[in-house]
């Protein structure tokens, strides 16, 4: 999940991948530009739809905040294979969607 959260910083930071930090350092990190600002903002808009009513992750909504993210499911591993009827759910996202400050997974 840490890797997913790190990947989503690209959308949250207008296309720039910055080093991952689990604590607030007080200084802005610089990174590598991977996507255009326009592409990153388009992705943010699409990811915001997932938490709206009718989307796959409406339970991630926070009153008064614009949240963006993506849900996922996978079969659980069991006895050296995958259980056909057991699943793991995940969510990765960020808020506020208009000017992201936090990424979670």
matplotlib code that plots the C-alpha trace (Angstrom):
import matplotlib.pyplot as plt

x = [0.0, 2.9, 3.9, 0.4, 0.3, 3.7, 2.5, -0.6, 1.6, 2.1, -1.5, -1.6, 1.5, 0.6, 2.7, 5.8, 7.0, 8.7, 10.5, 8.2, 8.0, 6.1, 6.8, 6.4, 9.8, 8.9, 10.6, 9.1, 10.6, 11.5, 11.2, 10.9, 8.2, 6.5, 3.2, 2.1, 0.2, -2.8, -2.7, -2.3, -5.3, -7.4, -6.6, -7.6, -10.9, -11.6, -10.5, -12.8, -15.8, -15.0, -16.0, -19.2, -22.6, -22.8, -19.0, -17.1, -15.9, -18.6, -17.7, -14.4, -16.3, -15.5, -18.0, -16.7, -13.7, -13.2, -11.7, -10.3, -9.3, -9.6, -11.0, -9.6, -10.4, -8.3, -8.9, -7.4, -4.5, -5.3, -3.5, -1.0, -3.7, -6.5, -9.8, -12.7, -15.1, -12.8, -11.6, -9.4, -10.6, -8.3, -8.6, -5.9, -6.7, -5.9, -7.6, -8.5, -8.8, -8.4, -5.1, -4.0, -2.2, -2.5, -2.3, -3.7, -3.8]
y = [0.0, 2.3, 2.0, 2.8, 5.9, 6.9, 6.4, 8.6, 11.5, 12.0, 12.9, 14.9, 17.0, 17.9, 15.1, 15.2, 12.2, 13.2, 11.1, 9.4, 10.8, 9.5, 12.5, 16.2, 17.7, 21.4, 21.7, 21.1, 18.1, 18.3, 15.4, 14.2, 15.3, 12.2, 13.6, 17.0, 19.2, 18.9, 15.1, 14.9, 17.3, 15.3, 12.2, 14.0, 14.9, 11.3, 9.9, 12.4, 10.7, 7.4, 8.8, 10.4, 8.7, 6.0, 5.6, 2.6, 4.4, 6.8, 5.7, 7.6, 10.9, 13.4, 16.1, 19.5, 18.0, 17.1, 13.6, 11.7, 8.0, 4.6, 1.3, -2.1, -5.8, -8.9, -12.6, -13.6, -16.0, -19.3, -22.7, -21.9, -20.4, -17.9, -18.3, -18.0, -16.5, -14.4, -10.9, -8.1, -4.6, -1.5, 2.2, 4.8, 8.5, 12.0, 15.1, 17.8, 17.0, 20.6, 21.1, 17.7, 17.8, 14.1, 10.8, 7.6, 3.9]
z = [0.0, 0.6, -3.0, -4.2, -2.0, -3.4, -7.0, -6.4, -5.3, -9.0, -9.5, -6.3, -7.2, -10.8, -12.4, -10.1, -8.3, -5.0, -2.4, 0.0, 3.6, 6.5, 8.6, 7.9, 7.3, 6.9, 3.6, 0.1, -1.6, -5.3, -7.6, -11.2, -13.6, -15.0, -16.3, -17.7, -15.3, -17.5, -17.5, -13.7, -13.2, -15.6, -13.5, -10.3, -11.8, -12.9, -9.5, -7.8, -9.6, -7.8, -4.4, -5.6, -5.3, -8.0, -7.9, -6.4, -3.2, -1.9, 1.7, 1.3, 1.1, 3.8, 4.6, 3.5, 1.6, -2.1, -2.0, -5.0, -5.1, -6.5, -5.1, -5.8, -5.1, -5.3, -4.5, -1.1, -1.3, 0.3, 0.4, -2.3, -4.6, -4.7, -2.9, -5.4, -2.9, -0.6, -1.4, -0.2, -0.8, -1.0, -1.5, -2.4, -2.6, -1.6, -0.2, -0.8, -4.5, -5.5, -3.8, -2.3, 1.1, 2.1, 0.3, 1.9, 1.0]

ax = plt.figure().add_subplot(projection="3d")
ax.plot(x, y, z, "-o")
ax.set_aspect("equal")
plt.show()
